[in-house]
């Protein structure tokens, strides 16, 4: 069977060679690259922001990046039917979801007002996270 480039049977090439190319391996490689390599880089950048001297806002941005890194890694175990194999990961992800909003708000707040210090009223923003963390135990 001869298939020419611009023929109406161009789509047959994909189905004809489908048994040779295993697309699930390609998807797994892309997932692993995104979920583990990219998230590791995001986590390292978050650690860098936490450890360097500077604005308090950079500390909150570093914590935000660390939470984002954990969300990406744990998303690998939730998607693609792996939730059935690892059911406890859902309980790990849900408290991390509650960290994103207060960390993002405090980052913007301390970027707008860099001379201010962390005050007790700002700790109230973390109460939903603490409550959810308490209920997960």
C-alpha positions, -999 to 999 in steps of 0.1 A, spaced: 0 0 0 15 33 -11 6 64 8 17 97 -7 22 130 11 -9 151 5 -32 122 -2 -66 117 14 -51 87 31 -27 107 52 -45 99 84 -39 62 77 -2 67 84 -10 74 121 -32 43 125 -9 22 104 21 29 126 1 30 159 13 -4 170 49 7 167 46 39 186 34 36 222 19 69 231 14 60 268 52 60 273 54 94 257 27 107 280 44 92 310 77 109 301 60 143 297 41 138 330 72 128 348 92 158 334 65 183 343 56 168 377 90 161 390 117 181 371 98 213 368 84 211 403 119 205 417 131 236 400 102 256 414 109 242 448 146 251 446 137 286 436 113 288 466 140 276 489 164 302 474 138 330 481 133 318 516 170 317 525 182 349 509 182 382 529 158 408 517 122 418 519 96 398 539 76 396 507 103 374 491 99 350 520 61 347 513 68 342 476 93 315 485 67 297 507 42 301 478 66 285 454 72 256 478 34 251 482 31 252 444 59 226 441 41 203 465 8 208 447 24 198 414 40 167 428 9 156 445 -12 163 414 8 135 397 -6 110 422 -41 122 419 -45 123 381 -45 95 357 -63 69 379 -35 69 404 -59 83 431 -72 47 435 -37 35 441 -27 64 465 -60 75 482 -42 93 510 -27 119 487 -60 137 485 -58 144 522 -23 158 517 -33 181 489 -63 197 504 -45 215 532 -19 228 507 -47 244 486 -56 266 516 -21 280 518 -21 296 483 -45 324 491 -29 338 523 6 335 510 -3 353 478 -21 380 497 8 385 521 33 386 493 13 414 475 7 432 509 44 433 518 54 443 483 31 473 486 42 481 521 78 468 525 86 486 557 58 470 577 64 440 599 43 408 602 14 415 626 -9 392 646 -40 400 626 -22 386 595 -19 352 612 -57 350 612 -54 344 574 -40 310 582 -69 299 604 -87 280 576 -55 261 568 -49 252 605 -86 241 609 -83 219 579 -50 205 590 -65 197 623 -94 178 607 -71 158 585 -54 142 614 
